[in-house]
C-alpha cells in the first residue's frame, strides 16, 4: 500500500521509573506530591501511582517532565534504563 493508504502502527516511548528515587528527590526538594505534579504538568494521580511502586513503566515524556521539575537528568530517576520506542500493533 502507498504511504497515504497504510495503517500506521502506534509508537509509544516507554521507560521504567524508580518510584523510591522519585519520592526521595521530591522530599529532598521539600515538595508535596501535589506541588511536584503541578510543576511537572502531570496529574497528582500519576505522581502517587509512580511513587507507590519500586519500578513502574511510564511514558518517557512523563519521566522527562518530572526530572525537569526536580532539576535532574531523567536517568537519575530511571536508573538510566530506557526501553525506547516500542511498536504496538
C-alpha positions in Angstrom: 0.0 0.0 0.0 1.1 3.6 -0.5 2.1 5.8 2.4 -1.3 7.5 2.3 -3.3 4.3 2.5 -1.3 2.2 5.0 -2.4 1.6 8.6 0.2 3.2 10.8 1.4 1.3 13.8 1.2 3.2 17.1 4.6 4.0 18.6 4.9 4.8 22.2 8.1 5.7 24.1 8.1 3.8 27.4 10.7 3.8 30.2 10.9 2.4 33.7 10.9 4.9 36.6 12.3 4.3 40.1 9.4 5.3 42.4 11.5 5.2 45.5 14.1 7.5 43.9 11.4 9.9 42.7 10.0 10.1 46.3 13.5 10.7 47.7 14.2 13.6 45.3 10.8 15.1 45.9 11.3 15.1 49.6 14.9 16.5 49.3 13.4 19.4 47.4 10.7 19.9 50.0 7.9 19.3 47.6 4.5 17.8 48.2 3.2 15.3 45.6 0.7 17.9 44.6 3.3 20.6 44.0 5.6 18.2 42.0 2.6 17.3 39.8 1.8 20.9 39.2 5.5 21.8 38.4 5.8 18.8 36.1 2.5 19.3 34.3 1.2 15.8 35.2 -1.7 14.7 37.4 -1.4 14.1 41.1 -2.7 10.6 40.4 0.3 10.0 38.2 2.8 11.1 40.9 1.1 9.0 43.5 1.0 5.9 41.3 4.7 6.2 40.3 5.9 6.7 43.8 3.9 3.7 45.1 5.9 1.1 43.1 9.7 0.5 43.2 9.7 0.2 39.4 6.9 1.1 37.1 6.6 1.8 33.4 5.7 5.3 32.3 5.9 7.4 29.3 9.3 8.9 28.6 7.6 12.3 28.3 6.3 12.0 31.9 9.8 10.9 33.2 11.4 14.0 31.4 8.8 16.4 32.9 9.2 15.0 36.5 13.0 15.1 36.2 13.0 18.7 34.9 10.7 19.8 37.7 13.3 18.3 40.1 16.2 19.8 38.3 17.6 16.4 37.5 18.6 14.4 34.4 16.0 11.8 33.6 18.5 8.9 34.2 18.5 10.0 37.8 15.0 8.6 38.4 15.0 5.9 35.7 18.3 4.2 36.6 19.4 5.0 33.1 17.3 2.2 31.6 15.1 3.4 28.7 13.0 0.9 26.8 13.0 3.1 23.8 10.3 3.1 21.1 8.1 0.1 21.1 5.7 -0.9 18.3 2.1 -1.6 19.4 0.1 -3.4 16.8 
